[in-house]
Amino acid sequence: MAEYSASPEGEKFTIPQDSEYAAEFKRIESLVEAARAENKEIVVVMGVGFVGAVMAAIIADTVDKKSGKPSKFVIGCQRPSTRSYWKIPLLNQGVSPVKAEDPEVQPMIARCVLEKKTLIATYNNDCLKLADCVVVDVQCDYTKNDLGNMRTGRAEMAALEATIKTIGEKIRSNCLTLIETTVAPGTTEFVAWPIMKKAFAVRGIKTEPLLAHSFERVMPGRHYVSSIRDFWRVCSGCNKEARDRVEKFLREVLNTEQYSLTVMDRPIESETTKIVENSYRAAILAYLNEWSLFAERNGVDLIKVIKAIKVRPTHSNIIFPGPGIGGYCLPKDGGLGYWAYRHILGFDDDIFKITPTAIDINDTRGLHAAKLTRDALRNMGRQIAGAKVLLCGASYRQDVGDTRYSGSEIVVRKLTEMGAEMQVHDPYVEHWYELERQDTYPVPGHSLARFFRNQDELVNTRVQHDIAAALAGAEAMILAVPHEPYLQLEPDKIVEWTGAPLAVIDCFGILDDEKIRRYFELGCEVKGLGRGHIQRIKEEVRKNR
Ligand SMILES: NC(=O)c1ccc[n+]([C@@H]2O[C@H](COP(=O)([O-])OP(=O)(O)OC[C@H]3O[C@@H](n4cnc5c(N)ncnc54)[C@H](O)[C@@H]3O)[C@@H](O)[C@H]2O)c1
């Protein structure tokens, strides 16, 4: 029976049969022949996910700096799994498989596929045999086994190892392989290179595989393309030739004239750069959690404290943490480093204190937002069980639709466990797959649902886009993400839409003092992460009544 792979929009694509592979290879071979006749370099991008799809288009958009003509022919290669195959036919139609707020993504992919004809996609990894350069963008996740204890987790290396093995079995001896995946430090030299060397030895190839590493710093949002192309890069190679080749390649495809390229001696150094920069970010965010609690319990508004500190140029990157730190990278990257120290590099002592603690704090900060919601309702003489609660903001940061590991998910799950009737609004998110498809997304058994009870009903969550309608009858509203439209919300309108005073929980310093005061005047209750001064405003309003 034919198997299908469905796109997030529900379009179904039949997964190719074994008998179709030969014809698919012939198709690619003839396109490659034509591209070679035009002196184009053949680049295969393995994994056309969030990063790979856009990186493939950026490479395909490259022109020779002298002639101005396209200089690369790119083949995006993807496993034909039920989960991911749909990305191939979509890309071949010139449609981006990733939904991005950046208006540059879709036209660039359409241009490269349909006009310049420098980008195709395939499921047949025999295309590797034709490559001059392979860019690896498959995922390397870090799975946590407990909520709030990243030390018991593990790196998921299988997809990356399988990809590297296939590459070693198929590429030509002088093909450059560039790992862009964020990996556990040591992976390129001590895991991937040996796998490739072994594959080369079996094939009787005497030369060393040309293997390099250069991590992505891509930021989802309105500047997606630019955050790959016009951004500072770091790279390295396993030997001198690989190092020289990766430097040349990156100088051709990225804007290294304006954004410098740092070449490091060894891949473990570029791998460590990525892990340290993200662990640093995770740590400075986690660090404010304890001061946020301090502020709540001692009448201090941490938002004003941060503003006052930021005035000093040396401290301008201090950031308020919100209800948790999401996105694909910050929750996992420190874990990859922690895991590598033991399992790739072979140490058994415990040098890591701050990195694991930071991740554990960030992963559980949402629980506190749930408690504040409970407390706010209690202060109004109500209970969380059975209360209709509207969460405003499902994504992990403001003004993007990316919900991966968002702090909001923990808030919803905890409140659901406590019996609340959760509703969700987000102007940028169409579907919250972490809830709607929690049994299978991101993969079966990996949903955060496993850490909470009574989660089954969350598959029925539908993200709402009309805030007035969503608020009707709500007993509490959690402002979880500072999306632009939420900054404008007026207390009088909110109470008009709900039909009665409600509890308002501000997780991100969204409300100014005037709005907090107005909510109290309207009979509402207000609580906020890190906002101890709210109590003072409440007492002032009561006194003046
Ligand atoms: N998304 C971000 O915001 C971001 C930012 C910086 C760095 N990164 C890093 O970039 C890397 C890729 O992340 P992503 O967000 O693109 O992940 P993703 O899950 O969206 O994409 C990975 C793709 O690889 C495919 N794949 C898996 N195994 C394969 C195989 N054997 N052969 C071919 N394809 C295979 C998957 O099906 C998927 O389409 C990760 O290491 C990530 O940490 C991501």
The ligand as a Gaussian input file, in Angstrom:
#p B3LYP/6-31G(d) Opt

LIG

0 1
 N       16.373000      26.524000      13.644000
 C       17.153000      27.379000      14.278000
 O       16.681000      28.406000      14.735000
 C       18.644000      27.133000      14.392000
 C       19.516000      28.196000      14.717000
 C       20.891000      27.951000      14.788000
 C       21.366000      26.655000      14.597000
 N       20.495000      25.639000      14.314000
 C       21.042000      24.298000      14.122000
 O       20.888000      23.853000      12.790000
 C       20.709000      22.440000      12.758000
 C       19.483000      22.062000      11.954000
 O       18.346000      22.601000      12.607000
 P       16.925000      22.748000      11.905000
 O       16.162000      23.709000      12.730000
 O       17.101000      22.990000      10.436000
 O       16.347000      21.251000      12.125000
 P       15.111000      20.576000      11.368000
 O       14.669000      19.448000      12.223000
 O       14.143000      21.620000      10.934000
 O       15.757000      20.003000      10.045000
 C       16.554000      18.875000       9.953000
 C       16.185000      18.157000       8.657000
 O       17.084000      17.082000       8.424000
 C       16.348000      15.977000       7.928000
 N       17.104000      14.740000       8.104000
 C       17.256000      14.004000       9.224000
 N       18.020000      12.919000       8.975000
 C       18.359000      12.978000       7.680000
 C       19.135000      12.136000       6.829000
 N       19.685000      10.995000       7.283000
 N       19.288000      12.505000       5.535000
 C       18.718000      13.638000       5.075000
 N       17.968000      14.456000       5.826000
 C       17.789000      14.133000       7.111000
 C       15.060000      16.046000       8.724000
 O       14.032000      15.301000       8.147000
 C       14.779000      17.551000       8.721000
 O       14.059000      17.966000       7.590000
 C       20.618000      22.006000      14.223000
 O       21.877000      21.545000      14.625000
 C       20.294000      23.272000      14.936000
 O       20.761000      23.237000      16.275000
 C       19.150000      25.861000      14.196000

